Amino acid sequence: MFTSIQFVPIVILLVIVVAVVVRNVRVVPQAKAYVIERLGAYSGTWQVGLHFKIPIIDRIANRVSLKENVLDFPPQPVITKDNVTMEIDTVIYYQVTDPKLYTYGVEYPLAAIENLTATTLRNIIGDLELDESLTSREHINARMREVLDEATDSWGIKINRVEVKNITPPRDILSAMEKQMRAERERRESILRAEGEKRSSILIAEGNKQAQILEAEARKASTILEAEATKEMQILEATGESEAIRLVQLATADGIRMIVESAPTEQVIAIKSLEAFEKAADGRATKIIIPSSIQGLAGLATSVSELVQNDPGKAKVSAGPELKGHSAP
């Protein structure tokens, strides 16, 4: 049976064993990878999960993040093809794809990427002039990503994107560019103002044209209406006169028909003829021609004498062959 003194070393041994076990149990979190060396040589890469490291023999050489990382480098001085010095600020988005190559491929991966970026940027900008450098950001980004991704592939690094943040030309060039931009804005403003004035003039002219057209159409319509009104009035007047003449003719025809229907004698006809001559003598005629058909009437002289007495000097009777030489007293 163990005594209390003999039990103490056993407890201590158990505590040491538990401490060693706990200390060498590792849990790799998500988006992490551990590079393990055994006796100084690469042994393997632990992925996400629970792992046990052999004490003294195994060693965690590197803890690598598999997330996408961002490198924001300070502005790099570069010289363009037309010998203009300017500074360019770049941002690189990269991701570790092979923890082993990332650990053993290069000594300082981030510093290597920075130096490679500066060299690549100088080479690309050296083939471009200033204006091309300022307007070819997409070309610069694509070219740099292609070169860097190829170079860092052996380091277990993938370059996802390269972005040029700022391009800063010298101050004198900046001042000239600002003046050029100001002049360009003023030119565009002048063009827009001229176009606005032109459109305004065109609209005003178009409005005047439409007003004149409407006024002319109104005058035309008024003239047409007046002409139609005059035409209608003349038509109505002519219709009225025609109707009056027709009525007079109808009355005359009715009178003649009534006379014919009454079968008048020659004496009645002679008397009607004398009545007609009596109406004729009431006018301003100075001479009256008596038809020969009524020259033989016995009472003609008496009637003519009465007419002359009523208006002396106004009438002079001329007879046919039988009454020539007889004039009114």
Phi and psi in degrees as GROMACS dihedral restraints (atoms count N, CA, C in turn):
[ dihedral_restraints ]
;  ai    aj    ak    al  type     phi  dphi    fc
    3     4     5     6     1   -75.2    20    10
    4     5     6     7     1   139.0    20    10
    6     7     8     9     1   -89.2    20    10
    7     8     9    10     1   170.1    20    10
    9    10    11    12     1   -64.4    20    10
   10    11    12    13     1   -32.0    20    10
   12    13    14    15     1   -69.8    20    10
   13    14    15    16     1   -38.9    20    10
   15    16    17    18     1   -71.7    20    10
   16    17    18    19     1   -25.5    20    10
   18    19    20    21     1   -75.9    20    10
   19    20    21    22     1   -26.0    20    10
   21    22    23    24     1   -62.9    20    10
   22    23    24    25     1   -47.9    20    10
   24    25    26    27     1   -61.3    20    10
   25    26    27    28     1   -34.8    20    10
   27    28    29    30     1   -64.4    20    10
   28    29    30    31     1   -42.7    20    10
   30    31    32    33     1   -64.0    20    10
   31    32    33    34     1   -42.9    20    10
   33    34    35    36     1   -62.3    20    10
   34    35    36    37     1   -42.2    20    10
   36    37    38    39     1   -62.2    20    10
   37    38    39    40     1   -42.7    20    10
   39    40    41    42     1   -63.7    20    10
   40    41    42    43     1   -40.8    20    10
   42    43    44    45     1   -62.0    20    10
   43    44    45    46     1   -42.2    20    10
   45    46    47    48     1   -64.4    20    10
   46    47    48    49     1   -42.6    20    10
   48    49    50    51     1   -62.5    20    10
   49    50    51    52     1   -45.7    20    10
   51    52    53    54     1   -61.9    20    10
   52    53    54    55     1   -42.0    20    10
   54    55    56    57     1   -64.1    20    10
   55    56    57    58     1   -40.5    20    10
   57    58    59    60     1   -66.5    20    10
   58    59    60    61     1   -42.7    20    10
   60    61    62    63     1   -62.9    20    10
   61    62    63    64     1   -47.7    20    10
   63    64    65    66     1   -61.9    20    10
   64    65    66    67     1   -40.0    20    10
   66    67    68    69     1   -67.9    20    10
   67    68    69    70     1   -28.1    20    10
   69    70    71    72     1  -101.3    20    10
   70    71    72    73     1     5.0    20    10
   72    73    74    75     1   -90.9    20    10
   73    74    75    76     1   126.0    20    10
   75    76    77    78     1  -124.7    20    10
   76    77    78    79     1   141.5    20    10
   78    79    80    81     1  -115.4    20    10
   79    80    81    82     1   116.4    20    10
   81    82    83    84     1   -85.4    20    10
   82    83    84    85     1   120.3    20    10
   84    85    86    87     1   -76.0    20    10
   85    86    87    88     1   173.6    20    10
   87    88    89    90     1   -65.0    20    10
   88    89    90    91     1   144.6    20    10
   90    91    92    93     1    63.6    20    10
   91    92    93    94     1    27.9    20    10
   93    94    95    96     1  -130.8    20    10
   94    95    96    97     1   157.6    20    10
   96    97    98    99     1  -146.1    20    10
   97    98    99   100     1   136.5    20    10
   99   100   101   102     1  -108.6    20    10
  100   101   102   103     1   131.0    20    10
  102   103   104   105     1   -94.3    20    10
  103   104   105   106     1   122.1    20    10
  105   106   107   108     1  -108.5    20    10
  106   107   108   109     1   133.1    20    10
  108   109   110   111     1  -113.0    20    10
  109   110   111   112     1   138.5    20    10
  111   112   113   114     1  -119.7    20    10
  112   113   114   115     1   116.1    20    10
  114   115   116   117     1    55.3    20    10
  115   116   117   118     1    39.2    20    10
  117   118   119   120     1    88.0    20    10
  118   119   120   121     1    -7.3    20    10
  120   121   122   123     1  -110.2    20    10
  121   122   123   124     1   153.1    20    10
  123   124   125   126     1   -63.2    20    10
  124   125   126   127     1   127.5    20    10
  126   127   128   129     1  -107.6    20    10
  127   128   129   130     1   -38.5    20    10
  129   130   131   132     1   171.1    20    10
  130   131   132   133     1   178.4    20    10
  132   133   134   135     1  -123.4    20    10
  133   134   135   136     1   121.0    20    10
  135   136   137   138     1   -82.9    20    10
  136   137   138   139     1   129.5    20    10
  138   139   140   141     1   -96.9    20    10
  139   140   141   142     1  -168.1    20    10
  141   142   143   144     1   -62.6    20    10
  142   143   144   145     1   131.9    20    10
  144   145   146   147     1   139.2    20    10
  145   146   147   148     1  -169.0    20    10
  147   148   149   150     1   -94.7    20    10
  148   149   150   151     1   131.4    20    10
  150   151   152   153     1  -137.5    20    10
  151   152   153   154     1   153.4    20    10
  153   154   155   156     1  -120.6    20    10
  154   155   156   157     1   128.0    20    10
  156   157   158   159     1  -100.6    20    10
  157   158   159   160     1   132.2    20    10
  159   160   161   162     1   -71.8    20    10
  160   161   162   163     1   123.7    20    10
  162   163   164   165     1   -59.1    20    10
  163   164   165   166     1   143.6    20    10
  165   166   167   168     1    68.6    20    10
  166   167   168   169     1   -35.8    20    10
  168   169   170   171     1   -83.4    20    10
  169   170   171   172     1   -48.1    20    10
  171   172   173   174     1   -93.7    20    10
  172   173   174   175     1   148.4    20    10
  174   175   176   177     1  -143.4    20    10
  175   176   177   178     1   138.7    20    10
  177   178   179   180     1   -81.3    20    10
  178   179   180   181     1   107.6    20    10
  180   181   182   183     1   -78.2    20    10
  181   182   183   184     1   -34.6    20    10
  183   184   185   186     1  -158.5    20    10
  184   185   186   187     1   141.6    20    10
  186   187   188   189     1  -107.4    20    10
  187   188   189   190     1   112.9    20    10
  189   190   191   192     1  -109.2    20    10
  190   191   192   193     1   133.1    20    10
  192   193   194   195     1   -88.2    20    10
  193   194   195   196     1   131.7    20    10
  195   196   197   198     1   -95.7    20    10
  196   197   198   199     1     6.0    20    10
  198   199   200   201     1   -77.1    20    10
  199   200   201   202     1   163.4    20    10
  201   202   203   204     1   -75.2    20    10
  202   203   204   205     1   131.1    20    10
  204   205   206   207     1  -115.5    20    10
  205   206   207   208     1   161.4    20    10
  207   208   209   210     1  -122.0    20    10
  208   209   210   211     1   131.7    20    10
  210   211   212   213     1  -116.2    20    10
  211   212   213   214     1   115.6    20    10
  213   214   215   216     1  -107.0    20    10
  214   215   216   217     1   102.1    20    10
  216   217   218   219     1   -86.2    20    10
  217   218   219   220     1   151.0    20    10
  219   220   221   222     1   -66.7    20    10
  220   221   222   223     1   160.3    20    10
  222   223   224   225     1   -56.0    20    10
  223   224   225   226     1   137.4    20    10
  225   226   227   228     1  -108.7    20    10
  226   227   228   229     1   129.9    20    10
  228   229   230   231     1   -74.7    20    10
  229   230   231   232     1   131.1    20    10
  231   232   233   234     1  -135.2    20    10
  232   233   234   235     1   159.0    20    10
  234   235   236   237     1  -120.9    20    10
  235   236   237   238     1   129.1    20    10
  237   238   239   240     1   -79.8    20    10
  238   239   240   241     1   176.0    20    10
  240   241   242   243     1   -64.3    20    10
  241   242   243   244     1   -30.6    20    10
  243   244   245   246     1   -96.0    20    10
  244   245   246   247     1    26.6    20    10
  246   247   248   249     1    61.2    20    10
  247   248   249   250     1    45.1    20    10
  249   250   251   252     1  -111.8    20    10
  250   251   252   253     1   124.1    20    10
  252   253   254   255     1   -91.5    20    10
  253   254   255   256     1   129.9    20    10
  255   256   257   258     1  -146.7    20    10
  256   257   258   259     1   169.1    20    10
  258   259   260   261     1  -114.0    20    10
  259   260   261   262     1   137.1    20    10
  261   262   263   264     1  -126.0    20    10
  262   263   264   265     1   130.3    20    10
  264   265   266   267     1  -105.8    20    10
  265   266   267   268     1   124.9    20    10
  267   268   269   270     1  -121.4    20    10
  268   269   270   271     1   156.7    20    10
  270   271   272   273     1  -129.7    20    10
  271   272   273   274     1   132.7    20    10
  273   274   275   276     1  -120.0    20    10
  274   275   276   277     1   132.4    20    10
  276   277   278   279     1  -108.0    20    10
  277   278   279   280     1   116.8    20    10
  279   280   281   282     1  -131.4    20    10
  280   281   282   283     1   166.5    20    10
  282   283   284   285     1  -149.3    20    10
  283   284   285   286     1   137.6    20    10
  285   286   287   288     1   -81.4    20    10
  286   287   288   289     1   124.2    20    10
  288   289   290   291     1  -106.8    20    10
  289   290   291   292     1   -22.1    20    10
  291   292   293   294     1  -135.6    20    10
  292   293   294   295     1   100.2    20    10
  294   295   296   297     1   -59.6    20    10
  295   296   297   298     1   -33.1    20    10
  297   298   299   300     1   -65.3    20    10
  298   299   300   301     1   -48.9    20    10
  300   301   302   303     1   -66.1    20    10
  301   302   303   304     1   -35.7    20    10
  303   304   305   306     1   -63.8    20    10
  304   305   306   307     1   -33.7    20    10
  306   307   308   309     1   -80.8    20    10
  307   308   309   310     1   -38.5    20    10
  309   310   311   312     1  -111.4    20    10
  310   311   312   313     1    -4.9    20    10
  312   313   314   315     1   -76.2    20    10
  313   314   315   316     1   -39.8    20    10
  315   316   317   318     1  -144.6    20    10
  316   317   318   319     1   151.4    20    10
  318   319   320   321     1   -69.6    20    10
  319   320   321   322     1   -52.9    20    10
  321   322   323   324     1  -124.0    20    10
  322   323   324   325     1    92.0    20    10
  324   325   326   327     1   -59.3    20    10
  325   326   327   328     1   -43.3    20    10
  327   328   329   330     1   -67.2    20    10
  328   329   330   331     1   -42.0    20    10
  330   331   332   333     1   -65.2    20    10
  331   332   333   334     1   -36.8    20    10
  333   334   335   336     1   -65.1    20    10
  334   335   336   337     1   -39.9    20    10
  336   337   338   339     1   -65.2    20    10
  337   338   339   340     1   -39.8    20    10
  339   340   341   342     1   -62.9    20    10
  340   341   342   343     1   -46.7    20    10
  342   343   344   345     1   -65.4    20    10
  343   344   345   346     1   -39.7    20    10
  345   346   347   348     1   -65.4    20    10
  346   347   348   349     1   -36.5    20    10
  348   349   350   351     1   -65.0    20    10
  349   350   351   352     1   -45.0    20    10
  351   352   353   354     1   -62.1    20    10
  352   353   354   355     1   -42.4    20    10
  354   355   356   357     1   -66.4    20    10
  355   356   357   358     1   -44.5    20    10
  357   358   359   360     1   -64.1    20    10
  358   359   360   361     1   -40.2    20    10
  360   361   362   363     1   -63.9    20    10
  361   362   363   364     1   -41.0    20    10
  363   364   365   366     1   -64.6    20    10
  364   365   366   367     1   -39.0    20    10
  366   367   368   369     1   -65.1    20    10
  367   368   369   370     1   -41.3    20    10
  369   370   371   372     1   -70.0    20    10
  370   371   372   373     1   -47.2    20    10
  372   373   374   375     1   -66.8    20    10
  373   374   375   376     1   -30.4    20    10
  375   376   377   378     1   -63.7    20    10
  376   377   378   379     1   -20.7    20    10
  378   379   380   381     1   -93.7    20    10
  379   380   381   382     1     0.3    20    10
  381   382   383   384     1  -119.1    20    10
  382   383   384   385     1   147.7    20    10
  384   385   386   387     1   -83.7    20    10
  385   386   387   388     1   173.1    20    10
  387   388   389   390     1   -59.0    20    10
  388   389   390   391     1   -49.1    20    10
  390   391   392   393     1   -61.2    20    10
  391   392   393   394     1   -40.0    20    10
  393   394   395   396     1   -66.5    20    10
  394   395   396   397     1   -37.2    20    10
  396   397   398   399     1   -65.2    20    10
  397   398   399   400     1   -36.2    20    10
  399   400   401   402     1   -76.1    20    10
  400   401   402   403     1   -22.9    20    10
  402   403   404   405     1  -113.3    20    10
  403   404   405   406     1     7.8    20    10
  405   406   407   408     1  -122.5    20    10
  406   407   408   409     1    44.4    20    10
  408   409   410   411     1   -64.2    20    10
  409   410   411   412     1   -41.1    20    10
  411   412   413   414     1   -62.4    20    10
  412   413   414   415     1   -40.9    20    10
  414   415   416   417     1   -63.5    20    10
  415   416   417   418     1   -44.1    20    10
  417   418   419   420     1   -63.1    20    10
  418   419   420   421     1   -44.8    20    10
  420   421   422   423     1   -61.4    20    10
  421   422   423   424     1   -47.0    20    10
  423   424   425   426     1   -65.4    20    10
  424   425   426   427     1   -41.7    20    10
  426   427   428   429     1   -65.5    20    10
  427   428   429   430     1   -43.3    20    10
  429   430   431   432     1   -65.1    20    10
  430   431   432   433     1   -42.3    20    10
  432   433   434   435     1   -61.9    20    10
  433   434   435   436     1   -41.0    20    10
  435   436   437   438     1   -62.3    20    10
  436   437   438   439     1   -46.7    20    10
  438   439   440   441     1   -67.8    20    10
  439   440   441   442     1   -46.6    20    10
  441   442   443   444     1   -66.1    20    10
  442   443   444   445     1   -39.3    20    10
  444   445   446   447     1   -65.1    20    10
  445   446   447   448     1   -38.7    20    10
  447   448   449   450     1   -67.1    20    10
  448   449   450   451     1   -39.5    20    10
  450   451   452   453     1   -73.0    20    10
  451   452   453   454     1   -35.4    20    10
  453   454   455   456     1   -89.1    20    10
  454   455   456   457     1     0.3    20    10
  456   457   458   459     1   -63.1    20    10
  457   458   459   460     1   -35.9    20    10
  459   460   461   462     1   -75.8    20    10
  460   461   462   463     1    -7.4    20    10
  462   463   464   465     1   -99.6    20    10
  463   464   465   466     1     5.7    20    10
  465   466   467   468     1    74.0    20    10
  466   467   468   469     1    24.3    20    10
  468   469   470   471     1  -121.8    20    10
  469   470   471   472     1   137.9    20    10
  471   472   473   474     1  -114.8    20    10
  472   473   474   475     1   126.2    20    10
  474   475   476   477     1   -88.9    20    10
  475   476   477   478     1   112.7    20    10
  477   478   479   480     1   -82.3    20    10
  478   479   480   481     1   -46.8    20    10
  480   481   482   483     1  -147.9    20    10
  481   482   483   484     1   152.0    20    10
  483   484   485   486     1  -131.1    20    10
  484   485   486   487     1   126.2    20    10
  486   487   488   489     1  -124.6    20    10
  487   488   489   490     1   131.4    20    10
  489   490   491   492     1   -85.6    20    10
  490   491   492   493     1   113.9    20    10
  492   493   494   495     1   -77.8    20    10
  493   494   495   496     1   -55.9    20    10
  495   496   497   498     1  -136.7    20    10
  496   497   498   499     1   142.2    20    10
  498   499   500   501     1  -122.3    20    10
  499   500   501   502     1   115.1    20    10
  501   502   503   504     1  -114.0    20    10
  502   503   504   505     1   102.7    20    10
  504   505   506   507     1   -74.6    20    10
  505   506   507   508     1   172.8    20    10
  507   508   509   510     1   -61.8    20    10
  508   509   510   511     1   163.7    20    10
  510   511   512   513     1   -64.6    20    10
  511   512   513   514     1   -41.8    20    10
  513   514   515   516     1   -63.5    20    10
  514   515   516   517     1   -37.5    20    10
  516   517   518   519     1   -70.7    20    10
  517   518   519   520     1   -37.5    20    10
  519   520   521   522     1   -60.8    20    10
  520   521   522   523     1   -43.1    20    10
  522   523   524   525     1   -62.4    20    10
  523   524   525   526     1   -43.4    20    10
  525   526   527   528     1   -64.6    20    10
  526   527   528   529     1   -38.8    20    10
  528   529   530   531     1   -66.3    20    10
  529   530   531   532     1   -39.2    20    10
  531   532   533   534     1   -63.9    20    10
  532   533   534   535     1   -41.5    20    10
  534   535   536   537     1   -63.3    20    10
  535   536   537   538     1   -41.8    20    10
  537   538   539   540     1   -64.0    20    10
  538   539   540   541     1   -42.4    20    10
  540   541   542   543     1   -65.3    20    10
  541   542   543   544     1   -39.7    20    10
  543   544   545   546     1   -63.3    20    10
  544   545   546   547     1   -44.4    20    10
  546   547   548   549     1   -62.6    20    10
  547   548   549   550     1   -39.3    20    10
  549   550   551   552     1   -65.3    20    10
  550   551   552   553     1   -40.7    20    10
  552   553   554   555     1   -63.8    20    10
  553   554   555   556     1   -42.9    20    10
  555   556   557   558     1   -63.2    20    10
  556   557   558   559     1   -39.6    20    10
  558   559   560   561     1   -63.3    20    10
  559   560   561   562     1   -45.2    20    10
  561   562   563   564     1   -64.0    20    10
  562   563   564   565     1   -39.0    20    10
  564   565   566   567     1   -62.6    20    10
  565   566   567   568     1   -42.2    20    10
  567   568   569   570     1   -63.0    20    10
  568   569   570   571     1   -41.6    20    10
  570   571   572   573     1   -63.5    20    10
  571   572   573   574     1   -44.9    20    10
  573   574   575   576     1   -64.7    20    10
  574   575   576   577     1   -40.0    20    10
  576   577   578   579     1   -64.2    20    10
  577   578   579   580     1   -43.7    20    10
  579   580   581   582     1   -63.1    20    10
  580   581   582   583     1   -42.6    20    10
  582   583   584   585     1   -63.1    20    10
  583   584   585   586     1   -38.9    20    10
  585   586   587   588     1   -64.3    20    10
  586   587   588   589     1   -43.7    20    10
  588   589   590   591     1   -63.3    20    10
  589   590   591   592     1   -40.7    20    10
  591   592   593   594     1   -62.0    20    10
  592   593   594   595     1   -46.0    20    10
  594   595   596   597     1   -63.3    20    10
  595   596   597   598     1   -38.6    20    10
  597   598   599   600     1   -63.0    20    10
  598   599   600   601     1   -43.8    20    10
  600   601   602   603     1   -62.5    20    10
  601   602   603   604     1   -41.1    20    10
  603   604   605   606     1   -63.6    20    10
  604   605   606   607     1   -42.4    20    10
  606   607   608   609     1   -65.1    20    10
  607   608   609   610     1   -40.8    20    10
  609   610   611   612     1   -64.2    20    10
  610   611   612   613     1   -46.3    20    10
  612   613   614   615     1   -60.7    20    10
  613   614   615   616     1   -41.9    20    10
  615   616   617   618     1   -63.2    20    10
  616   617   618   619     1   -40.0    20    10
  618   619   620   621     1   -64.5    20    10
  619   620   621   622     1   -42.8    20    10
  621   622   623   624     1   -62.5    20    10
  622   623   624   625     1   -41.3    20    10
  624   625   626   627     1   -60.9    20    10
  625   626   627   628     1   -45.8    20    10
  627   628   629   630     1   -63.9    20    10
  628   629   630   631     1   -38.1    20    10
  630   631   632   633     1   -64.2    20    10
  631   632   633   634     1   -44.3    20    10
  633   634   635   636     1   -63.0    20    10
  634   635   636   637     1   -41.1    20    10
  636   637   638   639     1   -62.1    20    10
  637   638   639   640     1   -44.3    20    10
  639   640   641   642     1   -64.8    20    10
  640   641   642   643     1   -40.4    20    10
  642   643   644   645     1   -63.9    20    10
  643   644   645   646     1   -44.1    20    10
  645   646   647   648     1   -62.8    20    10
  646   647   648   649     1   -41.8    20    10
  648   649   650   651     1   -64.0    20    10
  649   650   651   652     1   -37.2    20    10
  651   652   653   654     1   -65.4    20    10
  652   653   654   655     1   -44.4    20    10
  654   655   656   657     1   -61.7    20    10
  655   656   657   658     1   -42.3    20    10
  657   658   659   660     1   -60.7    20    10
  658   659   660   661     1   -46.4    20    10
  660   661   662   663     1   -63.1    20    10
  661   662   663   664     1   -40.2    20    10
  663   664   665   666     1   -64.1    20    10
  664   665   666   667     1   -43.7    20    10
  666   667   668   669     1   -62.0    20    10
  667   668   669   670     1   -43.5    20    10
  669   670   671   672     1   -61.8    20    10
  670   671   672   673     1   -41.5    20    10
  672   673   674   675     1   -65.7    20    10
  673   674   675   676     1   -41.9    20    10
  675   676   677   678     1   -62.8    20    10
  676   677   678   679     1   -44.5    20    10
  678   679   680   681     1   -61.7    20    10
  679   680   681   682     1   -42.1    20    10
  681   682   683   684     1   -64.8    20    10
  682   683   684   685     1   -39.3    20    10
  684   685   686   687     1   -63.6    20    10
  685   686   687   688     1   -44.2    20    10
  687   688   689   690     1   -61.3    20    10
  688   689   690   691     1   -43.5    20    10
  690   691   692   693     1   -60.8    20    10
  691   692   693   694     1   -45.1    20    10
  693   694   695   696     1   -62.7    20    10
  694   695   696   697     1   -40.3    20    10
  696   697   698   699     1   -64.8    20    10
  697   698   699   700     1   -44.7    20    10
  699   700   701   702     1   -63.3    20    10
  700   701   702   703     1   -39.9    20    10
  702   703   704   705     1   -62.3    20    10
  703   704   705   706     1   -42.5    20    10
  705   706   707   708     1   -64.8    20    10
  706   707   708   709     1   -43.0    20    10
  708   709   710   711     1   -62.6    20    10
  709   710   711   712     1   -46.4    20    10
  711   712   713   714     1   -62.2    20    10
  712   713   714   715     1   -39.3    20    10
  714   715   716   717     1   -63.7    20    10
  715   716   717   718     1   -41.0    20    10
  717   718   719   720     1   -63.5    20    10
  718   719   720   721     1   -46.6    20    10
  720   721   722   723     1   -62.0    20    10
  721   722   723   724     1   -43.5    20    10
  723   724   725   726     1   -60.9    20    10
  724   725   726   727     1   -40.1    20    10
  726   727   728   729     1   -66.9    20    10
  727   728   729   730     1   -39.8    20    10
  729   730   731   732     1   -63.7    20    10
  730   731   732   733     1   -45.8    20    10
  732   733   734   735     1   -60.6    20    10
  733   734   735   736     1   -41.5    20    10
  735   736   737   738     1   -62.7    20    10
  736   737   738   739     1   -41.0    20    10
  738   739   740   741     1   -65.8    20    10
  739   740   741   742     1   -41.7    20    10
  741   742   743   744     1   -61.2    20    10
  742   743   744   745     1   -44.4    20    10
  744   745   746   747     1   -63.3    20    10
  745   746   747   748     1   -39.9    20    10
  747   748   749   750     1   -62.7    20    10
  748   749   750   751     1   -42.1    20    10
  750   751   752   753     1   -63.7    20    10
  751   752   753   754     1   -43.1    20    10
  753   754   755   756     1   -62.0    20    10
  754   755   756   757     1   -44.3    20    10
  756   757   758   759     1   -63.4    20    10
  757   758   759   760     1   -39.6    20    10
  759   760   761   762     1   -63.1    20    10
  760   761   762   763     1   -39.8    20    10
  762   763   764   765     1   -64.9    20    10
  763   764   765   766     1   -44.1    20    10
  765   766   767   768     1   -62.8    20    10
  766   767   768   769     1   -41.3    20    10
  768   769   770   771     1   -63.7    20    10
  769   770   771   772     1   -38.0    20    10
  771   772   773   774     1   -67.1    20    10
  772   773   774   775     1   -39.8    20    10
  774   775   776   777     1   -63.6    20    10
  775   776   777   778     1   -44.5    20    10
  777   778   779   780     1   -62.5    20    10
  778   779   780   781     1   -42.5    20    10
  780   781   782   783     1   -66.2    20    10
  781   782   783   784     1   -26.4    20    10
  783   784   785   786     1   -80.6    20    10
  784   785   786   787     1    -5.9    20    10
  786   787   788   789     1    51.5    20    10
  787   788   789   790     1    65.4    20    10
  789   790   791   792     1   -70.6    20    10
  790   791   792   793     1   153.0    20    10
  792   793   794   795     1   -84.8    20    10
  793   794   795   796     1   173.0    20    10
  795   796   797   798     1   -65.7    20    10
  796   797   798   799     1   -33.0    20    10
  798   799   800   801     1   -66.5    20    10
  799   800   801   802     1   -41.2    20    10
  801   802   803   804     1   -63.2    20    10
  802   803   804   805     1   -40.0    20    10
  804   805   806   807     1   -65.0    20    10
  805   806   807   808     1   -39.1    20    10
  807   808   809   810     1   -64.6    20    10
  808   809   810   811     1   -41.8    20    10
  810   811   812   813     1   -63.6    20    10
  811   812   813   814     1   -42.2    20    10
  813   814   815   816     1   -61.9    20    10
  814   815   816   817     1   -36.3    20    10
  816   817   818   819     1   -65.6    20    10
  817   818   819   820     1   -42.9    20    10
  819   820   821   822     1   -63.0    20    10
  820   821   822   823     1   -37.0    20    10
  822   823   824   825     1   -63.5    20    10
  823   824   825   826     1   -37.5    20    10
  825   826   827   828     1   -65.9    20    10
  826   827   828   829     1   -41.1    20    10
  828   829   830   831     1   -67.2    20    10
  829   830   831   832     1   -31.0    20    10
  831   832   833   834     1   -64.2    20    10
  832   833   834   835     1   -41.2    20    10
  834   835   836   837     1   -66.9    20    10
  835   836   837   838     1   -36.4    20    10
  837   838   839   840     1   -67.0    20    10
  838   839   840   841     1   -36.3    20    10
  840   841   842   843     1   -68.3    20    10
  841   842   843   844     1   -19.5    20    10
  843   844   845   846     1   -70.5    20    10
  844   845   846   847     1   -15.2    20    10
  846   847   848   849     1   -79.0    20    10
  847   848   849   850     1  -160.6    20    10
  849   850   851   852     1  -101.8    20    10
  850   851   852   853     1    13.5    20    10
  852   853   854   855     1   -68.7    20    10
  853   854   855   856     1   137.6    20    10
  855   856   857   858     1   -95.0    20    10
  856   857   858   859     1    -6.9    20    10
  858   859   860   861     1  -147.2    20    10
  859   860   861   862     1   135.3    20    10
  861   862   863   864     1  -120.9    20    10
  862   863   864   865     1   126.9    20    10
  864   865   866   867     1   -97.0    20    10
  865   866   867   868     1   121.1    20    10
  867   868   869   870     1   -97.1    20    10
  868   869   870   871     1   126.0    20    10
  870   871   872   873     1   -61.2    20    10
  871   872   873   874     1   148.5    20    10
  873   874   875   876     1   -68.5    20    10
  874   875   876   877     1   -18.4    20    10
  876   877   878   879     1   -69.5    20    10
  877   878   879   880     1   -20.0    20    10
  879   880   881   882     1  -116.5    20    10
  880   881   882   883     1    16.4    20    10
  882   883   884   885     1   -72.0    20    10
  883   884   885   886     1   -24.5    20    10
  885   886   887   888     1   -86.8    20    10
  886   887   888   889     1     6.0    20    10
  888   889   890   891     1   -71.7    20    10
  889   890   891   892     1   140.1    20    10
  891   892   893   894     1   -72.8    20    10
  892   893   894   895     1   -32.5    20    10
  894   895   896   897     1   -95.2    20    10
  895   896   897   898     1    16.1    20    10
  897   898   899   900     1   -68.5    20    10
  898   899   900   901     1   -41.4    20    10
  900   901   902   903     1   -63.5    20    10
  901   902   903   904     1   -40.4    20    10
  903   904   905   906     1   -62.8    20    10
  904   905   906   907     1   -44.1    20    10
  906   907   908   909     1   -63.8    20    10
  907   908   909   910     1   -42.5    20    10
  909   910   911   912     1   -66.3    20    10
  910   911   912   913     1   -37.5    20    10
  912   913   914   915     1   -62.7    20    10
  913   914   915   916     1   -41.5    20    10
  915   916   917   918     1   -63.6    20    10
  916   917   918   919     1   -38.1    20    10
  918   919   920   921     1   -64.7    20    10
  919   920   921   922     1   -40.4    20    10
  921   922   923   924     1   -68.6    20    10
  922   923   924   925     1   -37.2    20    10
  924   925   926   927     1   -64.7    20    10
  925   926   927   928     1   -36.6    20    10
  927   928   929   930     1   -66.0    20    10
  928   929   930   931     1   -33.2    20    10
  930   931   932   933     1  -145.5    20    10
  931   932   933   934     1    76.0    20    10
  933   934   935   936     1   -63.8    20    10
  934   935   936   937     1   147.0    20    10
  936   937   938   939     1    84.3    20    10
  937   938   939   940     1   -11.7    20    10
  939   940   941   942     1   -94.7    20    10
  940   941   942   943     1   -22.3    20    10
  942   943   944   945     1  -124.8    20    10
  943   944   945   946     1   141.5    20    10
  945   946   947   948     1  -137.4    20    10
  946   947   948   949     1   123.2    20    10
  948   949   950   951     1   -96.9    20    10
  949   950   951   952     1   131.4    20    10
  951   952   953   954     1  -116.3    20    10
  952   953   954   955     1   123.8    20    10
  954   955   956   957     1  -101.4    20    10
  955   956   957   958     1   175.8    20    10
  957   958   959   960     1   -76.1    20    10
  958   959   960   961     1  -161.5    20    10
  960   961   962   963     1   -61.7    20    10
  961   962   963   964     1   -33.4    20    10
  963   964   965   966     1   -76.2    20    10
  964   965   966   967     1   -24.7    20    10
  966   967   968   969     1  -108.6    20    10
  967   968   969   970     1     7.6    20    10
  969   970   971   972     1   -65.5    20    10
  970   971   972   973     1   137.8    20    10
  972   973   974   975     1    97.5    20    10
  973   974   975   976     1   -12.2    20    10
  975   976   977   978     1   -98.3    20    10
  976   977   978   979     1   121.3    20    10
  978   979   980   981     1  -124.6    20    10
  979   980   981   982     1   162.5    20    10
  981   982   983   984     1   -68.5    20    10
  982   983   984   985     1   138.1    20    10
